[in-house]
Amino acid sequence: MNVLKIAADSDARAAAGAVANSLREEGTAEIQAIGPKAVNQAVKCIAIARGYVAPSGLDLFFVPSFVDVEVNNEKRTGIRFAVRSRTPVPSLRPRTRKEPLRPTPPPADWKEI
């Protein structure tokens, strides 16, 4: 699972869409923020995501925890939000990876000039 990193200037609505997609595909989401403005954006993101997934029957909550992060060779403390659903997450959109496209071989009677 990827950890969504939120900055002070992150768009909360766009991040909420990413959280909603992660919940639909994996059943869980992780958000990380460093600093008070980033934490504010992260909480807004979770509130907006809650509205995005509510029509499909999901009721979100989050569990905050501290995490040590190294930024520019400096140790910083951030907050990680584990976003979960109180209700079971149905398989709304199962993730399927398509095989990579292979080049079509030329016809047998094709001649290169």
Helices and strands as residue ranges (DSSP letters): E 3-6, H 12-26, E 29-33, H 36-53, G 54-56, E 60-71, E 74-85
